[in-house]
Amino acid sequence: MKDIYPLYSQDVDFYAIGVHPGIVEDINTLESYRSERDHPWPVATAPSSVMAELGVTIQSTKIAFDSEGMITYREGMGEGDDEEWHRVFAELSEAP
């Protein structure tokens, strides 16, 4: 992902959102984690109600939304290889 996201960063917004069940992470903790691992994407927090509404119950859930807010991709922990991420980002960058 570290090498793929920068190729699409001008056209696709991507955020890592802290969502460890039972653990409250503030933005500073998430930013520290991002920096330590040299991740090129921004981090964010979201209320647990949003995560519940989206059905996110484990970390590393991946959800892509198009420009109209429709879910176009959804996978769980450990899913999605480089080829799949290129496809997802390419489709999002080409969307109106």
Biopython code that builds the backbone (N, CA, C, O; Angstrom):
import numpy as np
from Bio.PDB.StructureBuilder import StructureBuilder

atoms = [
    (1, "MET", "N", (0.822, -1.195, 0.000)),
    (1, "MET", "CA", (0.000, 0.000, 0.000)),
    (1, "MET", "C", (0.867, 1.260, 0.000)),
    (1, "MET", "O", (0.517, 2.256, -0.633)),
    (2, "LYS", "N", (2.002, 1.216, 0.713)),
    (2, "LYS", "CA", (2.859, 2.404, 0.790)),
    (2, "LYS", "C", (3.314, 2.872, -0.580)),
    (2, "LYS", "O", (3.450, 4.072, -0.814)),
    (3, "ASP", "N", (3.550, 1.932, -1.488)),
    (3, "ASP", "CA", (4.021, 2.289, -2.825)),
    (3, "ASP", "C", (2.877, 2.573, -3.795)),
    (3, "ASP", "O", (3.073, 3.232, -4.816)),
    (4, "ILE", "N", (1.699, 2.082, -3.477)),
    (4, "ILE", "CA", (0.558, 2.226, -4.385)),
    (4, "ILE", "C", (-0.190, 3.536, -4.168)),
    (4, "ILE", "O", (-0.488, 4.241, -5.132)),
    (5, "TYR", "N", (-0.494, 3.870, -2.927)),
    (5, "TYR", "CA", (-1.285, 5.067, -2.642)),
    (5, "TYR", "C", (-0.710, 6.338, -3.276)),
    (5, "TYR", "O", (-1.476, 7.107, -3.857)),
    (6, "PRO", "N", (0.609, 6.597, -3.194)),
    (6, "PRO", "CA", (1.125, 7.843, -3.781)),
    (6, "PRO", "C", (0.827, 7.998, -5.273)),
    (6, "PRO", "O", (0.728, 9.123, -5.765)),
    (7, "LEU", "N", (0.686, 6.905, -5.988)),
    (7, "LEU", "CA", (0.376, 6.973, -7.418)),
    (7, "LEU", "C", (-1.013, 7.558, -7.679)),
    (7, "LEU", "O", (-1.272, 8.084, -8.762)),
    (8, "TYR", "N", (-1.892, 7.468, -6.706)),
    (8, "TYR", "CA", (-3.283, 7.902, -6.861)),
    (8, "TYR", "C", (-3.661, 9.043, -5.911)),
    (8, "TYR", "O", (-4.815, 9.473, -5.892)),
    (9, "SER", "N", (-2.719, 9.527, -5.141)),
    (9, "SER", "CA", (-3.029, 10.481, -4.067)),
    (9, "SER", "C", (-3.601, 11.811, -4.560)),
    (9, "SER", "O", (-4.259, 12.512, -3.793)),
    (10, "GLN", "N", (-3.365, 12.167, -5.812)),
    (10, "GLN", "CA", (-3.927, 13.410, -6.339)),
    (10, "GLN", "C", (-5.409, 13.267, -6.693)),
    (10, "GLN", "O", (-6.130, 14.259, -6.802)),
    (11, "ASP", "N", (-5.853, 12.015, -6.871)),
    (11, "ASP", "CA", (-7.224, 11.772, -7.315)),
    (11, "ASP", "C", (-8.104, 11.058, -6.297)),
    (11, "ASP", "O", (-9.330, 11.101, -6.396)),
    (12, "VAL", "N", (-7.484, 10.400, -5.317)),
    (12, "VAL", "CA", (-8.228, 9.582, -4.364)),
    (12, "VAL", "C", (-7.854, 9.984, -2.943)),
    (12, "VAL", "O", (-6.672, 10.047, -2.603)),
    (13, "ASP", "N", (-8.846, 10.254, -2.122)),
    (13, "ASP", "CA", (-8.606, 10.518, -0.700)),
    (13, "ASP", "C", (-8.588, 9.189, 0.033)),
    (13, "ASP", "O", (-9.489, 8.367, -0.137)),
    (14, "PHE", "N", (-7.573, 8.980, 0.839)),
    (14, "PHE", "CA", (-7.418, 7.734, 1.589)),
    (14, "PHE", "C", (-7.038, 8.087, 3.014)),
    (14, "PHE", "O", (-6.110, 8.865, 3.234)),
    (15, "TYR", "N", (-7.735, 7.533, 3.972)),
    (15, "TYR", "CA", (-7.449, 7.788, 5.387)),
    (15, "TYR", "C", (-7.379, 6.471, 6.138)),
    (15, "TYR", "O", (-8.174, 5.562, 5.895)),
    (16, "ALA", "N", (-6.433, 6.376, 7.042)),
    (16, "ALA", "CA", (-6.406, 5.279, 8.004)),
    (16, "ALA", "C", (-7.146, 5.787, 9.233)),
    (16, "ALA", "O", (-6.778, 6.813, 9.806)),
    (17, "ILE", "N", (-8.175, 5.077, 9.632)),
    (17, "ILE", "CA", (-9.004, 5.498, 10.762)),
    (17, "ILE", "C", (-8.820, 4.517, 11.902)),
    (17, "ILE", "O", (-8.982, 3.309, 11.730)),
    (18, "GLY", "N", (-8.480, 5.047, 13.073)),
    (18, "GLY", "CA", (-8.267, 4.199, 14.245)),
    (18, "GLY", "C", (-9.551, 3.515, 14.661)),
    (18, "GLY", "O", (-10.554, 4.172, 14.941)),
    (19, "VAL", "N", (-9.516, 2.182, 14.701)),
    (19, "VAL", "CA", (-10.730, 1.450, 15.044)),
    (19, "VAL", "C", (-10.383, 0.116, 15.705)),
    (19, "VAL", "O", (-10.818, -0.941, 15.250)),
    (20, "HIS", "N", (-9.610, 0.173, 16.762)),
    (20, "HIS", "CA", (-9.298, -1.036, 17.516)),
    (20, "HIS", "C", (-10.397, -1.229, 18.556)),
    (20, "HIS", "O", (-10.530, -0.413, 19.467)),
    (21, "PRO", "N", (-11.174, -2.280, 18.436)),
    (21, "PRO", "CA", (-12.275, -2.493, 19.388)),
    (21, "PRO", "C", (-11.790, -2.476, 20.834)),
    (21, "PRO", "O", (-10.843, -3.173, 21.197)),
    (22, "GLY", "N", (-12.454, -1.671, 21.644)),
    (22, "GLY", "CA", (-12.121, -1.602, 23.064)),
    (22, "GLY", "C", (-10.974, -0.676, 23.402)),
    (22, "GLY", "O", (-10.677, -0.471, 24.579)),
    (23, "ILE", "N", (-10.317, -0.110, 22.393)),
    (23, "ILE", "CA", (-9.187, 0.784, 22.635)),
    (23, "ILE", "C", (-9.520, 2.149, 22.038)),
    (23, "ILE", "O", (-9.876, 2.249, 20.864)),
    (24, "VAL", "N", (-9.404, 3.181, 22.838)),
    (24, "VAL", "CA", (-9.646, 4.533, 22.353)),
    (24, "VAL", "C", (-8.310, 5.129, 21.925)),
    (24, "VAL", "O", (-7.397, 5.267, 22.738)),
    (25, "GLU", "N", (-8.201, 5.479, 20.655)),
    (25, "GLU", "CA", (-6.973, 6.064, 20.128)),
    (25, "GLU", "C", (-7.242, 7.513, 19.742)),
    (25, "GLU", "O", (-8.181, 7.806, 19.002)),
    (26, "ASP", "N", (-6.417, 8.404, 20.247)),
    (26, "ASP", "CA", (-6.580, 9.793, 19.849)),
    (26, "ASP", "C", (-5.749, 10.052, 18.596)),
    (26, "ASP", "O", (-4.943, 9.216, 18.187)),
    (27, "ILE", "N", (-5.954, 11.198, 18.005)),
    (27, "ILE", "CA", (-5.296, 11.518, 16.745)),
    (27, "ILE", "C", (-3.782, 11.567, 16.900)),
    (27, "ILE", "O", (-3.064, 11.208, 15.967)),
    (28, "ASN", "N", (-3.276, 12.000, 18.052)),
    (28, "ASN", "CA", (-1.827, 12.049, 18.255)),
    (28, "ASN", "C", (-1.214, 10.656, 18.275)),
    (28, "ASN", "O", (-0.125, 10.451, 17.737)),
    (29, "THR", "N", (-1.895, 9.702, 18.886)),
    (29, "THR", "CA", (-1.422, 8.319, 18.899)),
    (29, "THR", "C", (-1.398, 7.754, 17.485)),
    (29, "THR", "O", (-0.438, 7.096, 17.086)),
    (30, "LEU", "N", (-2.455, 8.014, 16.736)),
    (30, "LEU", "CA", (-2.521, 7.531, 15.360)),
    (30, "LEU", "C", (-1.448, 8.174, 14.490)),
    (30, "LEU", "O", (-0.830, 7.502, 13.665)),
    (31, "GLU", "N", (-1.228, 9.468, 14.671)),
    (31, "GLU", "CA", (-0.205, 10.169, 13.891)),
    (31, "GLU", "C", (1.185, 9.635, 14.224)),
    (31, "GLU", "O", (2.020, 9.493, 13.331)),
    (32, "SER", "N", (1.441, 9.342, 15.481)),
    (32, "SER", "CA", (2.723, 8.770, 15.889)),
    (32, "SER", "C", (2.933, 7.412, 15.219)),
    (32, "SER", "O", (4.014, 7.131, 14.702)),
    (33, "TYR", "N", (1.915, 6.589, 15.231)),
    (33, "TYR", "CA", (1.964, 5.272, 14.591)),
    (33, "TYR", "C", (2.227, 5.425, 13.092)),
    (33, "TYR", "O", (3.053, 4.705, 12.533)),
    (34, "ARG", "N", (1.530, 6.357, 12.443)),
    (34, "ARG", "CA", (1.712, 6.607, 11.009)),
    (34, "ARG", "C", (3.138, 7.031, 10.702)),
    (34, "ARG", "O", (3.754, 6.538, 9.757)),
    (35, "SER", "N", (3.652, 7.941, 11.502)),
    (35, "SER", "CA", (4.997, 8.460, 11.300)),
    (35, "SER", "C", (6.065, 7.385, 11.508)),
    (35, "SER", "O", (7.007, 7.281, 10.723)),
    (36, "GLU", "N", (5.914, 6.591, 12.562)),
    (36, "GLU", "CA", (6.876, 5.521, 12.848)),
    (36, "GLU", "C", (6.962, 4.517, 11.707)),
    (36, "GLU", "O", (8.032, 3.970, 11.442)),
    (37, "ARG", "N", (5.865, 4.275, 11.042)),
    (37, "ARG", "CA", (5.819, 3.286, 9.966)),
    (37, "ARG", "C", (5.962, 3.914, 8.582)),
    (37, "ARG", "O", (5.897, 3.221, 7.567)),
    (38, "ASP", "N", (6.157, 5.228, 8.551)),
    (38, "ASP", "CA", (6.358, 5.965, 7.304)),
    (38, "ASP", "C", (5.205, 5.768, 6.313)),
    (38, "ASP", "O", (5.429, 5.623, 5.111)),
    (39, "HIS", "N", (3.981, 5.765, 6.827)),
    (39, "HIS", "CA", (2.817, 5.661, 5.953)),
    (39, "HIS", "C", (2.556, 7.020, 5.315)),
    (39, "HIS", "O", (2.547, 8.027, 6.023)),
    (40, "PRO", "N", (2.343, 7.085, 4.004)),
    (40, "PRO", "CA", (2.168, 8.366, 3.318)),
    (40, "PRO", "C", (0.759, 8.945, 3.386)),
    (40, "PRO", "O", (0.536, 10.060, 2.915)),
    (41, "TRP", "N", (-0.180, 8.229, 3.951)),
    (41, "TRP", "CA", (-1.567, 8.701, 3.989)),
    (41, "TRP", "C", (-1.892, 9.337, 5.335)),
    (41, "TRP", "O", (-1.232, 9.049, 6.334)),
    (42, "PRO", "N", (-2.906, 10.203, 5.368)),
    (42, "PRO", "CA", (-3.314, 10.813, 6.640)),
    (42, "PRO", "C", (-4.091, 9.827, 7.512)),
    (42, "PRO", "O", (-4.587, 8.805, 7.039)),
    (43, "VAL", "N", (-4.180, 10.161, 8.783)),
    (43, "VAL", "CA", (-4.948, 9.365, 9.739)),
    (43, "VAL", "C", (-6.120, 10.193, 10.247)),
    (43, "VAL", "O", (-6.119, 11.419, 10.145)),
    (44, "ALA", "N", (-7.113, 9.511, 10.792)),
    (44, "ALA", "CA", (-8.300, 10.196, 11.308)),
    (44, "ALA", "C", (-8.930, 9.339, 12.398)),
    (44, "ALA", "O", (-8.594, 8.167, 12.566)),
    (45, "THR", "N", (-9.836, 9.944, 13.121)),
    (45, "THR", "CA", (-10.640, 9.206, 14.092)),
    (45, "THR", "C", (-12.098, 9.299, 13.651)),
    (45, "THR", "O", (-12.473, 10.175, 12.872)),
    (46, "ALA", "N", (-12.893, 8.395, 14.154)),
    (46, "ALA", "CA", (-14.329, 8.423, 13.857)),
    (46, "ALA", "C", (-15.071, 7.920, 15.081)),
    (46, "ALA", "O", (-14.574, 7.045, 15.790)),
    (47, "PRO", "N", (-16.244, 8.457, 15.336)),
    (47, "PRO", "CA", (-17.035, 7.971, 16.470)),
    (47, "PRO", "C", (-17.359, 6.485, 16.310)),
    (47, "PRO", "O", (-17.529, 5.996, 15.193)),
    (48, "SER", "N", (-17.441, 5.786, 17.417)),
    (48, "SER", "CA", (-17.758, 4.357, 17.361)),
    (48, "SER", "C", (-19.113, 4.118, 16.702)),
    (48, "SER", "O", (-19.341, 3.055, 16.124)),
    (49, "SER", "N", (-20.009, 5.093, 16.784)),
    (49, "SER", "CA", (-21.322, 4.932, 16.145)),
    (49, "SER", "C", (-21.189, 4.824, 14.624)),
    (49, "SER", "O", (-21.942, 4.090, 13.983)),
    (50, "VAL", "N", (-20.241, 5.549, 14.057)),
    (50, "VAL", "CA", (-20.017, 5.474, 12.612)),
    (50, "VAL", "C", (-19.471, 4.098, 12.250)),
    (50, "VAL", "O", (-19.905, 3.482, 11.276)),
    (51, "MET", "N", (-18.515, 3.626, 13.045)),
    (51, "MET", "CA", (-17.942, 2.309, 12.786)),
    (51, "MET", "C", (-19.013, 1.224, 12.908)),
    (51, "MET", "O", (-19.043, 0.284, 12.115)),
    (52, "ALA", "N", (-19.883, 1.357, 13.898)),
    (52, "ALA", "CA", (-20.962, 0.381, 14.078)),
    (52, "ALA", "C", (-21.924, 0.421, 12.892)),
    (52, "ALA", "O", (-22.356, -0.620, 12.398)),
    (53, "GLU", "N", (-22.252, 1.623, 12.444)),
    (53, "GLU", "CA", (-23.166, 1.767, 11.311)),
    (53, "GLU", "C", (-22.593, 1.129, 10.050)),
    (53, "GLU", "O", (-23.331, 0.588, 9.226)),
    (54, "LEU", "N", (-21.261, 1.200, 9.908)),
    (54, "LEU", "CA", (-20.602, 0.602, 8.749)),
    (54, "LEU", "C", (-20.304, -0.880, 8.948)),
    (54, "LEU", "O", (-19.830, -1.551, 8.031)),
    (55, "GLY", "N", (-20.581, -1.388, 10.140)),
    (55, "GLY", "CA", (-20.337, -2.798, 10.415)),
    (55, "GLY", "C", (-18.878, -3.143, 10.611)),
    (55, "GLY", "O", (-18.473, -4.283, 10.382)),
    (56, "VAL", "N", (-18.077, -2.167, 11.033)),
    (56, "VAL", "CA", (-16.653, -2.396, 11.268)),
    (56, "VAL", "C", (-16.480, -2.915, 12.686)),
    (56, "VAL", "O", (-16.772, -2.219, 13.659)),
    (57, "THR", "N", (-16.002, -4.145, 12.788)),
    (57, "THR", "CA", (-15.813, -4.752, 14.107)),
    (57, "THR", "C", (-14.378, -5.178, 14.361)),
    (57, "THR", "O", (-14.026, -5.517, 15.491)),
    (58, "ILE", "N", (-13.539, -5.166, 13.325)),
    (58, "ILE", "CA", (-12.129, -5.526, 13.498)),
    (58, "ILE", "C", (-11.254, -4.494, 12.815)),
    (58, "ILE", "O", (-11.680, -3.802, 11.890)),
    (59, "GLN", "N", (-10.020, -4.407, 13.292)),
    (59, "GLN", "CA", (-9.083, -3.488, 12.655)),
    (59, "GLN", "C", (-8.766, -3.984, 11.251)),
    (59, "GLN", "O", (-8.990, -5.150, 10.925)),
    (60, "SER", "N", (-8.260, -3.111, 10.453)),
    (60, "SER", "CA", (-7.865, -3.382, 9.079)),
    (60, "SER", "C", (-9.039, -3.730, 8.164)),
    (60, "SER", "O", (-8.864, -4.432, 7.168)),
    (61, "THR", "N", (-10.219, -3.248, 8.496)),
    (61, "THR", "CA", (-11.339, -3.341, 7.569)),
    (61, "THR", "C", (-11.131, -2.259, 6.523)),
    (61, "THR", "O", (-10.838, -1.112, 6.859)),
    (62, "LYS", "N", (-11.280, -2.615, 5.280)),
    (62, "LYS", "CA", (-11.050, -1.664, 4.197)),
    (62, "LYS", "C", (-12.367, -1.386, 3.489)),
    (62, "LYS", "O", (-13.039, -2.306, 3.024)),
    (63, "ILE", "N", (-12.729, -0.114, 3.411)),
    (63, "ILE", "CA", (-13.971, 0.286, 2.753)),
    (63, "ILE", "C", (-13.649, 1.448, 1.822)),
    (63, "ILE", "O", (-13.009, 2.418, 2.228)),
    (64, "ALA", "N", (-14.091, 1.346, 0.577)),
    (64, "ALA", "CA", (-13.918, 2.441, -0.377)),
    (64, "ALA", "C", (-15.292, 3.004, -0.715)),
    (64, "ALA", "O", (-16.247, 2.264, -0.947)),
    (65, "PHE", "N", (-15.366, 4.324, -0.735)),
    (65, "PHE", "CA", (-16.591, 5.036, -1.100)),
    (65, "PHE", "C", (-16.334, 5.808, -2.382)),
    (65, "PHE", "O", (-15.256, 6.377, -2.557)),
    (66, "ASP", "N", (-17.301, 5.834, -3.271)),
    (66, "ASP", "CA", (-17.155, 6.663, -4.457)),
    (66, "ASP", "C", (-17.542, 8.102, -4.118)),
    (66, "ASP", "O", (-17.856, 8.412, -2.969)),
    (67, "SER", "N", (-17.520, 8.966, -5.110)),
    (67, "SER", "CA", (-17.786, 10.392, -4.872)),
    (67, "SER", "C", (-19.221, 10.662, -4.438)),
    (67, "SER", "O", (-19.529, 11.758, -3.971)),
    (68, "GLU", "N", (-20.098, 9.679, -4.586)),
    (68, "GLU", "CA", (-21.489, 9.841, -4.156)),
    (68, "GLU", "C", (-21.757, 9.171, -2.814)),
    (68, "GLU", "O", (-22.900, 9.110, -2.362)),
    (69, "GLY", "N", (-20.692, 8.667, -2.176)),
    (69, "GLY", "CA", (-20.832, 8.046, -0.866)),
    (69, "GLY", "C", (-21.266, 6.590, -0.886)),
    (69, "GLY", "O", (-21.603, 6.027, 0.155)),
    (70, "MET", "N", (-21.260, 5.983, -2.054)),
    (70, "MET", "CA", (-21.637, 4.570, -2.175)),
    (70, "MET", "C", (-20.410, 3.694, -1.923)),
    (70, "MET", "O", (-19.313, 4.000, -2.391)),
    (71, "ILE", "N", (-20.600, 2.610, -1.185)),
    (71, "ILE", "CA", (-19.502, 1.679, -0.938)),
    (71, "ILE", "C", (-19.224, 0.905, -2.219)),
    (71, "ILE", "O", (-20.112, 0.258, -2.773)),
    (72, "THR", "N", (-17.976, 0.981, -2.683)),
    (72, "THR", "CA", (-17.588, 0.293, -3.916)),
    (72, "THR", "C", (-16.628, -0.857, -3.650)),
    (72, "THR", "O", (-16.360, -1.665, -4.539)),
    (73, "TYR", "N", (-16.115, -0.932, -2.440)),
    (73, "TYR", "CA", (-15.169, -1.997, -2.089)),
    (73, "TYR", "C", (-15.229, -2.208, -0.589)),
    (73, "TYR", "O", (-15.322, -1.255, 0.185)),
    (74, "ARG", "N", (-15.173, -3.475, -0.187)),
    (74, "ARG", "CA", (-15.181, -3.787, 1.243)),
    (74, "ARG", "C", (-14.485, -5.124, 1.446)),
    (74, "ARG", "O", (-14.862, -6.126, 0.839)),
    (75, "GLU", "N", (-13.473, -5.136, 2.298)),
    (75, "GLU", "CA", (-12.758, -6.365, 2.637)),
    (75, "GLU", "C", (-12.311, -6.293, 4.084)),
    (75, "GLU", "O", (-12.213, -5.212, 4.664)),
    (76, "GLY", "N", (-12.046, -7.439, 4.654)),
    (76, "GLY", "CA", (-11.612, -7.524, 6.039)),
    (76, "GLY", "C", (-10.105, -7.597, 6.181)),
    (76, "GLY", "O", (-9.358, -7.388, 5.225)),
    (77, "MET", "N", (-9.685, -7.894, 7.373)),
    (77, "MET", "CA", (-8.271, -7.946, 7.718)),
    (77, "MET", "C", (-7.535, -8.964, 6.849)),
    (77, "MET", "O", (-7.987, -10.096, 6.673)),
    (78, "GLY", "N", (-6.400, -8.541, 6.316)),
    (78, "GLY", "CA", (-5.562, -9.420, 5.519)),
    (78, "GLY", "C", (-5.989, -9.584, 4.075)),
    (78, "GLY", "O", (-5.352, -10.323, 3.325)),
    (79, "GLU", "N", (-7.042, -8.919, 3.675)),
    (79, "GLU", "CA", (-7.549, -9.045, 2.306)),
    (79, "GLU", "C", (-7.045, -7.887, 1.450)),
    (79, "GLU", "O", (-6.722, -6.817, 1.967)),
    (80, "GLY", "N", (-6.981, -8.106, 0.149)),
    (80, "GLY", "CA", (-6.601, -7.057, -0.792)),
    (80, "GLY", "C", (-5.112, -7.033, -1.062)),
    (80, "GLY", "O", (-4.338, -6.543, -0.240)),
    (81, "ASP", "N", (-4.700, -7.564, -2.221)),
    (81, "ASP", "CA", (-3.287, -7.545, -2.586)),
    (81, "ASP", "C", (-2.993, -6.298, -3.424)),
    (81, "ASP", "O", (-3.889, -5.498, -3.690)),
    (82, "ASP", "N", (-1.733, -6.140, -3.839)),
    (82, "ASP", "CA", (-1.332, -4.948, -4.590)),
    (82, "ASP", "C", (-2.150, -4.773, -5.867)),
    (82, "ASP", "O", (-2.580, -3.664, -6.183)),
    (83, "GLU", "N", (-2.364, -5.858, -6.595)),
    (83, "GLU", "CA", (-3.138, -5.775, -7.837)),
    (83, "GLU", "C", (-4.559, -5.272, -7.577)),
    (83, "GLU", "O", (-5.089, -4.449, -8.324)),
    (84, "GLU", "N", (-5.152, -5.775, -6.522)),
    (84, "GLU", "CA", (-6.514, -5.348, -6.190)),
    (84, "GLU", "C", (-6.550, -3.872, -5.800)),
    (84, "GLU", "O", (-7.471, -3.155, -6.193)),
    (85, "TRP", "N", (-5.557, -3.404, -5.030)),
    (85, "TRP", "CA", (-5.526, -1.995, -4.635)),
    (85, "TRP", "C", (-5.305, -1.079, -5.828)),
    (85, "TRP", "O", (-5.884, 0.006, -5.890)),
    (86, "HIS", "N", (-4.473, -1.500, -6.777)),
    (86, "HIS", "CA", (-4.324, -0.710, -8.004)),
    (86, "HIS", "C", (-5.675, -0.587, -8.705)),
    (86, "HIS", "O", (-6.044, 0.496, -9.160)),
    (87, "ARG", "N", (-6.409, -1.690, -8.792)),
    (87, "ARG", "CA", (-7.713, -1.680, -9.447)),
    (87, "ARG", "C", (-8.691, -0.756, -8.721)),
    (87, "ARG", "O", (-9.367, 0.055, -9.353)),
    (88, "VAL", "N", (-8.765, -0.878, -7.399)),
    (88, "VAL", "CA", (-9.695, -0.059, -6.608)),
    (88, "VAL", "C", (-9.370, 1.425, -6.762)),
    (88, "VAL", "O", (-10.261, 2.231, -7.029)),
    (89, "PHE", "N", (-8.094, 1.789, -6.594)),
    (89, "PHE", "CA", (-7.711, 3.199, -6.711)),
    (89, "PHE", "C", (-7.912, 3.714, -8.135)),
    (89, "PHE", "O", (-8.337, 4.854, -8.324)),
    (90, "ALA", "N", (-7.613, 2.892, -9.136)),
    (90, "ALA", "CA", (-7.805, 3.319, -10.526)),
    (90, "ALA", "C", (-9.283, 3.588, -10.801)),
    (90, "ALA", "O", (-9.627, 4.590, -11.428)),
    (91, "GLU", "N", (-10.153, 2.698, -10.336)),
    (91, "GLU", "CA", (-11.593, 2.904, -10.532)),
    (91, "GLU", "C", (-12.076, 4.169, -9.832)),
    (91, "GLU", "O", (-12.880, 4.919, -10.387)),
    (92, "LEU", "N", (-11.593, 4.406, -8.626)),
    (92, "LEU", "CA", (-11.999, 5.613, -7.899)),
    (92, "LEU", "C", (-11.464, 6.874, -8.568)),
    (92, "LEU", "O", (-12.150, 7.896, -8.600)),
    (93, "SER", "N", (-10.258, 6.813, -9.098)),
    (93, "SER", "CA", (-9.675, 8.009, -9.717)),
    (93, "SER", "C", (-10.341, 8.338, -11.048)),
    (93, "SER", "O", (-10.300, 9.484, -11.496)),
    (94, "GLU", "N", (-10.951, 7.346, -11.680)),
    (94, "GLU", "CA", (-11.631, 7.567, -12.957)),
    (94, "GLU", "C", (-13.095, 7.941, -12.790)),
    (94, "GLU", "O", (-13.737, 8.385, -13.741)),
    (95, "ALA", "N", (-13.620, 7.765, -11.596)),
    (95, "ALA", "CA", (-15.040, 8.053, -11.352)),
    (95, "ALA", "C", (-15.303, 9.548, -11.478)),
    (95, "ALA", "O", (-14.444, 10.367, -11.154)),
    (96, "PRO", "N", (-16.508, 9.901, -11.955)),
    (96, "PRO", "CA", (-16.833, 11.333, -12.107)),
    (96, "PRO", "C", (-16.892, 12.062, -10.786)),
    (96, "PRO", "O", (-17.152, 13.265, -10.756)),
]
sb = StructureBuilder()
sb.init_structure("model")
sb.init_model(0)
sb.init_chain("A")
sb.init_seg("    ")
for serial, (resi, resn, name, xyz) in enumerate(atoms, 1):
    if name == "N":
        sb.init_residue(resn, " ", resi, " ")
    sb.init_atom(name, np.array(xyz, "f"), 0.0, 1.0, " ", f" {name:<3s}", serial, name[0])
structure = sb.get_structure()
